């Protein structure tokens, strides 16, 4: 079984995009539509990491994050807080107001989110990592290599 990530966002579109990207990286996913549901699933399912939207109904991601970090059962779970609130109030330093392990403003780049997940979980994601970081790609041809047949006279 792969590492488990809880995605909490009230936007089904955002959850769908994150589900697609993270499942392709081998993660098992849990989903929540609001902060209350995220707290319940975090306590009952013990995810390895939580991605929270900052602005959700019933309980915001900011409130849910604070409660997660205050609860001894969930305080060690890394939390990434994604929010568009930085666009509404760009003068405010929202990163200092949250106990999240990583704060990211929306819109965000998927490669930045994947890098944050790698860092917080201490894993290297398969596939995209080498391309994303442009490191030491093997220049040798991969797959089928064409080799001409030897002439019949040589046989």
C-alpha positions in Angstrom: 0.0 0.0 0.0 1.3 3.5 -0.9 1.5 6.5 1.3 -1.9 8.0 2.1 -2.7 11.7 1.5 -5.9 13.4 2.6 -7.1 16.1 0.3 -9.6 18.6 1.8 -11.1 21.1 -0.6 -14.6 22.3 -1.2 -14.0 22.5 -5.0 -14.6 19.2 -6.7 -12.5 20.4 -9.6 -9.5 21.0 -7.4 -9.9 17.7 -5.7 -10.2 16.0 -9.1 -7.0 17.6 -10.4 -5.1 16.7 -7.2 -6.5 13.1 -7.3 -5.3 12.6 -10.8 -1.8 13.9 -10.2 -1.3 12.2 -6.8 -2.7 8.9 -7.8 -0.3 8.9 -10.8 2.5 9.3 -8.3 1.3 6.2 -6.4 -0.4 7.7 -3.5 -3.6 6.4 -1.9 -6.1 9.3 -1.5 -8.8 10.2 1.0 -11.0 13.2 0.3 -13.0 15.7 2.3 -15.2 18.6 1.2 -14.9 20.8 4.4 -12.8 21.3 7.5 -15.0 19.3 9.8 -14.9 16.3 7.5 -11.1 16.6 7.2 -10.7 16.5 10.9 -12.8 13.4 11.2 -11.0 11.6 8.4 -7.6 12.6 9.8 -8.4 11.2 13.2 -9.9 7.9 11.9 -7.7 7.1 8.9 -4.3 8.5 10.0 -3.0 9.9 6.6 0.7 10.4 6.0 0.1 14.0 4.8 -2.8 16.4 4.5 -3.4 19.0 1.8 -6.0 21.6 3.1 -7.7 24.4 1.2 -7.7 27.5 3.4 -11.3 28.6 2.7 -13.9 25.9 3.1 -17.4 25.7 4.6 -18.2 24.5 8.1 -14.6 24.9 9.2 -11.8 26.7 7.3 -8.5 25.1 6.5 -6.9 27.5 8.8 -9.1 26.4 11.8 -8.8 22.7 10.8 -5.0 23.0 10.6 -4.8 24.6 14.0 -6.9 21.8 15.5 -4.9 19.1 13.8 -1.7 20.5 15.2 -3.2 20.8 18.7 -4.4 17.2 18.8 -1.7 14.8 20.0 -3.1 12.1 17.7 -2.7 14.2 14.5 -0.1 16.8 15.4 2.8 14.9 13.7 1.0 14.7 10.4 2.5 17.1 7.9 0.0 19.7 6.6 0.2 21.7 3.4 -2.2 24.7 3.3 -3.3 25.9 -0.1 -5.3 29.1 -0.3 -6.3 32.0 -2.5 -6.7 34.3 0.4 -3.3 35.8 -0.3 -4.8 37.3 -3.4 -7.5 38.9 -1.3 -5.2 40.4 1.3 -1.6 40.4 -0.2 -0.2 42.7 2.6 -1.0 40.1 5.3 1.6 37.4 6.0 -0.8 34.4 6.2 2.1 31.9 6.4 2.9 33.2 9.9 -0.8 32.8 11.0 -1.0 29.1 10.4 0.8 26.1 12.0 0.9 24.4 8.7 4.2 22.7 7.7 4.0 24.4 4.3 1.9 27.3 3.1 1.2 27.7 -0.7 -0.8 30.5 -2.4 -3.3 29.6 -5.1 -2.8 29.4 -8.0 0.1 27.1 -7.4 2.3 25.0 -9.7 1.9 21.3 -9.5 5.7 20.8 -9.5 5.9 23.0 -6.4 3.3 21.0 -4.6 5.0 17.7 -5.6 8.3 19.1 -4.3 6.7 20.1 -1.0 5.2 16.6 -0.7 8.5 15.0 -1.4 10.2 17.2 1.2 7.6 16.7 4.0 7.2 13.0 3.5 10.9 12.3 2.8 10.1 10.4 -0.4 11.2 10.7 -4.0 8.3 10.6 -6.4 8.7 8.3 -9.3 8.7 9.4 -12.9 8.4 13.2 -13.0 11.2 14.0 -10.5 14.2 13.7 -12.9 12.5 15.6 -15.6 11.1 18.3 -13.2 14.6 18.9 -11.8 16.4 18.4 -15.1 19.1 16.3 -13.5 21.4 13.6 -14.9 19.1 12.2 -17.6 20.5 9.2 -19.3 21.4 10.2 -22.8 21.6 6.6 -24.1 18.7 5.5 -26.3 15.9 3.6 -24.5 13.7 0.9 -25.9 14.3 -0.8 -29.2 17.5 -0.1 -31.0 17.8 -0.9 -34.7 20.9 -3.0 -35.6 21.3 -3.9 -39.3 21.6 -7.6 -40.1 25.0 -9.0 -41.1 25.4 -9.7 -44.7 24.6 -13.3 -45.7 28.2 -13.6 -47.1 29.6 -13.2 -43.6 27.6 -16.1 -42.2 
